[in-house]
């Protein structure tokens, strides 16, 4: 069995979970603690990757990060290659998993009694309240969001295919390797990789099921 897709998927899922966690917690805090024009629009944009076909999301990321795209030109000028590399797979998984983190953490933040945060703000700065009160009280929702993000990163297919391609020993993650094995009629390899994927995702879901229920 080819272990490269397994190792790459674990690395991509881990890095994308960290990125989705950082951005997701910030966005969830903004959506629950601030009222501003365009808040509803921002919330709608955040959940778009859950609704749109992955190929649509992948296409527009490719436009933005491609050689002729606005971000692609800046990255190329900085000497950083993204498209059709493992970094593109991380970006794809981050974009796909970000909505899951935002919704899980947002639900956790909304469950916190606002009087606790208000009382804490009378004694310490807002940033200190976030790290000493809000985040500790919301840790279950944050952990649930990160687990969901990792699972989503492990299973991401469409956006990754558009942005990173399916290059053996370079960008081929588990879902892409399974697809290629089936296309090559190598059902033994496809079954082995599929069982590995099922095992990892099942273990994550078992961990998630032991957490208090988080409203998504």
Buried (B, 14 or more C-beta within 10 A) or exposed (E): EBEBBBEBBBBBBBBBBBBBBEBBBEBBBBBBBEEEEEEEEEBEEBBEBBEBEBBBBBBBBBEEBBEEBEEBEEBBEEEEEBBBBBBBBBBBBBBBBBBBBBBBBBBBBBBBEEEEBEEBEEEEEEEEBBEEBBBEBBEBBBBBBBBBBBBBBBBBBBBBBBBBBBEEEBBBBBBBBBBBBBEEEEEEBBBBBBEBBEEBBEEBEEEBEEEEEBEE
